């Protein structure tokens, strides 16, 4: 009987975690770092639950901005972006620590992203 109760509790927590990640595709990003690499180098992006982000660019400079989910995309706009700048939109897909995936920058440049543990 105890084994059954324990199994049900484990399943409940597993499905609850799945539902939370399903409802917020960026939930795994909030306590971790997204590293984006392209021909110019590597930048580290910290995505915050409050709709803000901070990134350390390849040249060592830091920038901040805001992001939002727009349909099936997550769109990022730097605070210092030109008024006519296109947002940087990516598929709003959940990733786990250790995952790597391909991105395309607004200018068409190919980039590689990965999710690393911690900030």
Wavefront OBJ file of the C-alpha trace (Angstrom):
o trace
v 0.000 0.000 0.000
v 2.807 2.409 0.903
v 4.494 1.721 -2.425
v 1.277 2.603 -4.269
v 0.902 5.893 -2.377
v 4.533 6.768 -3.044
v 4.142 5.944 -6.746
v 1.054 8.137 -7.006
v 2.854 11.037 -5.290
v 5.878 10.716 -7.567
v 3.625 10.637 -10.633
v 1.670 13.650 -9.379
v 4.822 15.712 -8.915
v 6.214 14.587 -12.260
v 3.045 15.620 -14.094
v 2.843 18.892 -12.162
v 6.405 19.718 -13.214
v 5.548 18.891 -16.803
v 2.450 21.095 -16.651
v 4.451 24.025 -15.263
v 7.070 23.706 -17.982
v 4.326 23.269 -20.569
v 2.601 26.480 -19.422
v 5.835 28.501 -19.456
v 8.332 27.300 -22.042
v 11.099 29.439 -20.526
v 10.636 28.182 -16.934
v 13.882 26.163 -17.072
v 15.828 29.261 -18.129
v 15.167 31.448 -15.065
v 17.821 29.967 -12.777
v 20.238 29.090 -15.563
v 22.241 30.689 -18.379
v 21.599 30.562 -22.108
v 24.878 30.741 -24.015
v 24.636 31.876 -27.647
v 27.568 31.444 -30.024
v 27.994 32.935 -33.478
v 30.857 34.114 -35.717
v 31.396 37.155 -33.449
v 31.882 35.024 -30.334
v 29.794 33.986 -27.361
v 27.246 35.855 -25.262
v 25.580 34.788 -22.035
v 21.905 35.569 -21.567
v 20.099 35.558 -18.223
v 16.344 35.353 -18.793
v 14.246 36.492 -15.836
v 10.699 35.468 -14.978
v 9.630 39.146 -14.755
v 10.040 39.635 -18.526
v 13.532 41.154 -18.402
v 16.900 39.828 -19.513
v 20.560 40.702 -19.148
v 23.259 39.616 -21.538
v 27.018 39.776 -21.454
v 28.234 40.236 -24.993
v 31.343 38.735 -26.581
v 33.172 42.079 -26.209
v 32.490 42.097 -22.444
v 29.772 44.755 -22.561
v 26.469 44.147 -20.801
v 23.025 45.016 -22.085
v 19.537 44.661 -20.682
v 16.117 44.390 -22.218
v 12.640 42.953 -22.127
v 11.146 39.781 -23.533
v 7.650 38.372 -24.005
v 5.947 35.346 -25.446
v 4.208 36.277 -28.690
v 2.240 33.278 -29.959
v 4.754 30.473 -30.442
v 7.760 32.827 -30.255
v 9.766 34.403 -27.469
v 10.755 37.903 -28.578
v 13.603 39.928 -27.056
v 14.249 43.678 -27.405
v 17.303 45.374 -25.902
v 16.635 48.531 -23.893
v 19.102 50.432 -26.101
v 17.745 49.074 -29.401
v 17.020 51.513 -32.210
v 13.299 52.352 -32.508
v 13.099 50.513 -35.846
v 15.095 47.455 -34.702
v 13.490 44.066 -35.254
v 12.946 42.039 -32.083
v 15.067 38.901 -31.747
v 12.392 36.191 -31.857
v 13.002 32.496 -31.255
v 10.733 29.487 -30.934
v 9.196 29.475 -27.439
v 10.342 25.947 -26.658
v 11.369 24.510 -23.332
v 14.920 23.200 -23.048
v 16.716 21.358 -20.267
v 20.143 22.082 -18.831
v 22.663 20.507 -21.187
v 20.513 20.964 -24.311
v 21.887 22.729 -27.405
v 19.853 24.039 -30.324
v 20.126 26.179 -33.464
v 18.909 29.771 -33.710
v 18.660 32.305 -36.516
v 19.357 35.946 -35.621
v 17.118 38.664 -37.101
v 19.811 39.371 -39.734
v 19.761 35.707 -40.830
v 22.998 34.755 -39.073
v 23.164 31.170 -37.806
v 23.737 30.827 -34.069
v 24.018 27.946 -31.612
v 22.454 28.123 -28.143
v 22.891 25.948 -25.087
v 21.405 25.950 -21.602
v 23.968 25.787 -18.802
v 23.311 25.222 -15.120
v 23.401 28.247 -12.829
v 23.938 31.886 -13.307
l 1 2 3 4 5 6 7 8 9 10 11 12 13 14 15 16 17 18 19 20 21 22 23 24 25 26 27 28 29 30 31 32 33 34 35 36 37 38 39 40 41 42 43 44 45 46 47 48 49 50 51 52 53 54 55 56 57 58 59 60 61 62 63 64 65 66 67 68 69 70 71 72 73 74 75 76 77 78 79 80 81 82 83 84 85 86 87 88 89 90 91 92 93 94 95 96 97 98 99 100 101 102 103 104 105 106 107 108 109 110 111 112 113 114 115 116 117 118 119
